Amino acid sequence: MKYLSSDPNIMSGDLVIKGTRIPIATIFHRMKDGHPLAEIHDMYRWVDMDILKGAIDEAIDLRFHAHTQAHA
């Protein structure tokens, strides 16, 4: 994975943005609650916007891939 990582020693193994302790689930929850991406980026200024977008895309791709594999 380019933008995401999972390590049992970091956030109990939750999928996080690589090099951070930010769970991608937190980003999705903020989006679900209506926070625009620019506002979410303001919350995590140290994460480049392209990395944030890449992490979101990668998580969606992982979920889609897992879903299609389960139904194949």
Beta strands, then each sheet from edge to edge (+ up, - down):
strand 1: 4-5
strand 2: 16-17
sheet 1: 1+ 2-
end
